[in-house]
């Protein structure tokens, strides 16, 4: 089994477990705002933590991956759309690897 397939399976199981465990443990509606907010964001944080290293190390140079991450972060912070951010990050990696290597 390839490394990528294993990562996808682990991400799926973590996301599923985080949604199912609270349903099986808590019988009544959760009223605490902090707990509800925590349970809402845990799947997103889990996926981000698992995919972040792959995003940085997927390029030929770690510097181009970090540079693309910074560009994506700045574009996202400035409310750029997802397609624009993805294209910009790909172009940053392409251009930076062309000049770095």
PyMOL commands that set and color helices and strands:
alter all, ss='L'
color gray80, all
select helices_A, chain A and resi 3-25+33-57+62-77+82-100
alter helices_A, ss='H'
color red, helices_A
deselect
rebuild
show_as cartoon
